[in-house]
């Protein structure tokens, strides 16, 4: 990203004066899908690309928002923030400002220009990146950087849940706000306790593969999966005192699986419990430097999401199948909500070019559109540059 170009754009919009620059990354979940709302573990990391925010304080209570990615410009008064569908991306920032103010944190007028290179609809958390960017800006400009980071990401999640109206879990905002360079985060979504793992892939590299089908996990499908998990939990609670499905282990599942007369409920519960186990195992393997074994867990995860949770779809299954046919690829799986968006692969560094060429050619022939590829490192969480 050319920061001088962004500064020139800011000055053209808002005039000369001090400019402060912030960066908020995208995120990818290495393993642990559709278990955040079941109280399980996830293993995400921040990416080294994301969203820049250039900002200047104002002396009034006005917020001016402009994006280099979208034509819509938004102006609001801090004391009268309401959701407006026509404000589109601006609602993510408006929601954060409103929630922080309601919680008693200092907020003031600002001119803001944002520019990002996270593909929309790819499942790499462009919306959460913008939310956490706004949270860090508010923290640094008006609260002396004193807001606890976990509190900050929880407020950003609330903004998406309550203001924007999207019932997301905590993982996206957490990974973006708490991420560390070259480290994955093992996050317990139930307690919000977390620990880092240094990720050393040796002579392998992480390749993100965008199907270029926008994520389309419809609200009805998402709600259906949640309801099936809730039904499974209800059955379990009749015989065991648990708060969520991920408090069960594989032995518990094997003891209780005959209680599930609905085959779909049984499959959803099986995915959740085994996936939670895979996440914890993946954390151990990465810490031990066992990259090949880690790759095998990615494959297991994808097969479970395909066959048990049924959230992959033609595009994701095709791109993962093609990836696994390439020599030098030791693991691949969908990442994110499913039915489009991205998958990840672990590939030998010296084979990455031929890997991309092979997957692109064969995917394009089968699906009818070209995929995109990103070679991202694991980056820092949101901060002032």
N, C-alpha and C positions, 0 to 999 in steps of 0.2 A: 504493500500500500504506500503510495507517494504522499507523505505527510505534508510536504511543501504545497502540493496541489490542493490538499484539503484545507490548509491554512489560507491559501489564496481564495478558495471558495467561501470560507467563513468570513473573510474580510469583505468580499463583495456583497455578502448577505447582510452583515451586521456592523461593518465598519472596523476601523483600527482599534487596537487596545490589547490588553492581556488575553491570551488564549491558553487554556489548560487542556491537555490531551489525555484521554483515558482509552484503555483497550479492554474489551471483554471477549473471551474466546467462545468458540463453539465447543461442543462436547461430543464424544462418542462413548457408547457403553460397550466395553469389551466383552462382557458376559453378564447375564442376569436379566432376562427380559420378562415383562409382565408379572413380576413378583414384588415390585415396589409397593403396590396397593394390597399385597398379601402379607406385608410385614417382613419381607425377606431382605437378603443381601444383594447389592449390586456392585459392579466393579467398573465405574466409568473413569475417564480421564479428560482433561481439557485438551483442546487442539491448539496448534500454533497459528491458526487463522481465526478471524472472528469479526467483531464490530468495533470501530473506532468512534469515539465521541469527542468532539471539540466543543468547549463550553466557556461561557463568560457570565459572570454574575451581572444581574440588572439591579437597579435601585428601586424598582417597583415590584409588583406581585405577578407580573406577566411571565409566561413561559412561551417562548417561540421555538418551534421544532421544525427542522428541515432535514430531509434525507437525500443523499446523493443517489440512492437506489430507487426511490419512488417520487413521483411528481407532487404528491399531496404535501402541502405545508399546513401546519397546525399552530394555532395560537389559543392559549387558555389563560384564565385567571386562576391562581392557586386556590382562591377562596370559593370558586364555583366550578369544580371539576366534575363532569358527568360523562358517562359513556356515550359516545356518538359513533354509530357504525361507519359514517363517512370519514371519520378520522383514521380508520384503518390501523396501520402500524403505530400511529401516535398514541393509541389507547394503552399500549403496553407501558409507555413512559408515564402517561397521565395516571394510570392505576397505581404505579409505584409511588409517585409524588403524593397522591391522595392517601394511600395507606400509611406512608411514613409520617405525614402530617397528623393523621388521626391518632397515631401511636405516640404523639408528643415530641417527635424529632423536629429539629429546625429545618425549614425549607424556605427558600427564597426565589426570587425571579431569576430566570436564566435564558440566555440565547444558546441553543444547542444545534449542532450539525452532526449528523451521524452518517457513517458510510461503512458498509460491511461486505464481506466476500463469502458469507455462508449461504449456500444455495437454499432458497425457500422451498419448503415441502420435502426436503431430503431427509429429515429426521435427525439433523445435527444441531437442533435447538437454536435457531435464529431468534425466536421470540424470547426465550429465556436469556440469551446473550444480551439482548436489548434491555430487558428488565434489570438484570444484575448490573449492567453498565449504569443505568439510571440510579440504582441503589448506591453504588460506589461513588458516583458523582455527588449525590446528596450528602453522603457520609463525609467526604473529603472537603467539600466546599462550605458546608454549614454546620458540621458536627465534629470537626477536628479529627476525623478518622477514628472516633471513639466507639462507633457502633460495633458490637460483637458480630463477627462474620457469620456465625450460625444464625443469629437473630436476623441479620440482614437478608440472608437467602430465604429464610422462612417468610419474611415480609414480602419479598419478591414473589414467592409462590402464592401467597395470599392475594396479591394483586391480580395474578392470572386467574385464580379460582373465583374470587369475589367480584372483581371489577370487569375483567374481560369475559369471565363466565366459562373458562375451560378448566375441567376438573383434572388437572395434571397432578402427578406426584411431586415429591421434593427433589428427585435425583438430578434433574437438569440444572436447576438453579444452584444446587449444592456443588456439583462438579465444576460449574463455571466460577462460582465464588470462592471455593476452597481448593481448587486445583493447584498442583505444583509441577514445575518442569520435570519431565522424565519420570513422573510418578503416577500410578493409578491409585484410586481411592476405594478401599473396601468400606462400604457404607451400609450400616444396619438401618434400614428405612423405618423400623419400628421405634428404635431408641435414639436414632441420629448419632450414635457413637460411630467413630470412623478411625481408620488407620491407613497409612500410606504404604505402598510397595514400590520400590525402585524397579522400573521396567527396563531391563537390559535384554534386547532381542538378539544380541550377538550379530551374526551376519544375515539376520532377517530384517525385514521392514514391514511396517503396517501400511496396507493399501486400503483406502476407502473407495468403494465402488458404488456409484450413484446410478440406480436403474433409470433415472430420469422419468420415472412415473411418480408423480407427487403422492406422498403418503395419503392413503385414502381409507384408513381404518375408521369406518363410519361410526357415528355416535351409537347407532343401534348395535353394531357388532361389539364395540367396546363395552357398552353396558351389558350386553348379553354375556360376555366373558366374565365380567365382574359378578353378575348375578349367579352364574354357574359356580364360581368360586365361593360366593357367600352361601349358596345352597350346600356345597360340600362342607363348609365350616360348620354350618348349622347341624348337619348330621354328626360330625365329629364331636361337637359340644355336648351331645347327648350322653357321651361316654367318657369324655376327657376334658378337663378344664384347661382350655387354651384360648388365647385372644385372637390368634391368626393362624393361617395354615402353615406358615413357615416355622412355627414352634414345634412342628412335627418333623421327625426324621424318617428315613427310608424304612426302617423297621416298623415304625408306627403305621406308615402307609400300607405295608404288606399285611399288617394285622387288621387294618380297617377297610381295605379296598372292597371286600365283598359286601359292605354296607351300602355301596353306591349302586343303586339299581338303574339310575340314569347313566348311560354309557358316556355321554358328553361330560357330565359332572365328574365322573371317574377319571376321564382323560385330562381334564383341566387340573384336577387336584394332583394327579401323577406328575404332570409337567412342573407345577409349582414346587413340589417337594424335591424332585430330582434336580431341578434347575438351581434351587437354593443350595443344594449340596455341591453342585458343580462350581458355583461361584466361590464357595469357601475353599474348594480343592484348587481352583485356578489361582487364587491368592497364594496358597502354599507353593504351588509349582513355580510361579513367577519368582517368588522369594528364593527358591532353590535353583533358579536359572534353568529350569527344565522347559525350554521353549517348545520342543516337539510335543511333549505331553500336554502342554497348554493348548496347542493347536488342535489336538484330538478332542479336547473338551469343547472347543468352538463348533466342531462338526456335530458332536452329540447335541449341543444346544440347538443348532439349526434343525436337526431332524426332529427334536422334541417340539419345537415351535411349528414345524410343518405338520407333523402327524398327530400330535396330542393337543396342542393349543390352536392349531389351524389358523394361523395369522400370517402366512408367508405370501402365497399367491404366485402366479406364473412368472412374473418378472424376477422376484427375489430368488425363487427356486432355480430359475435358469442361470442367473449370474453366479450363484453359489456352485451349482453343478459344474459350470464351465471352469470356474476358478480351481476347483478340486481336481480337474483333469490335467491341470498344468504341472509340469515337473518343477519342483521348487516351492510349491504351495503346500504348506503343512496344516492349514486349517482355514476355514471360512464359515461365515454365518451371517444371517440378517441381523441388523441392529436397529433399535427403535421400535415403534409401535407395530410396523408390519404393513402388508398390502401396498408395497411401494416404498420409496425412500432408498436407504443405503444398506449395503452389506460391507463387511470387513474381511480382509484376508491377510494372512501372515505369509510372506513370500521371501525367498532368497534374494538378497540385494542384487546380485549380478543377473538375475533372471526377470527382474521387474519389467524391463522394456518389452521382452517377448511375451510375458504374462499379459500385459495390458493390450498388446497387439492381438493376441489370440482371443482374449475374452471380448474385446470390442468387436472384432470381425464376426465371431460366431453369435454373439448376443444380438448384434444388429440384424443379421440374417433371420434369426428366429423370432425376434420381437418386433422388428420394424423401426427401431430408433436406436441411436447410439448411446451407450452409457458414458458417464464421465468418471474420471479417476483423480483422487487427491492423495498426495504423498505427504501426509502431515506428521510432524513430530508431536510429542506430548508437551504442551505449553503451560504457561503460568495462568493462574486464575486472574479474574478481573482486577485491574489496578490502574493507578495513574502512571503515565509513561514518563 
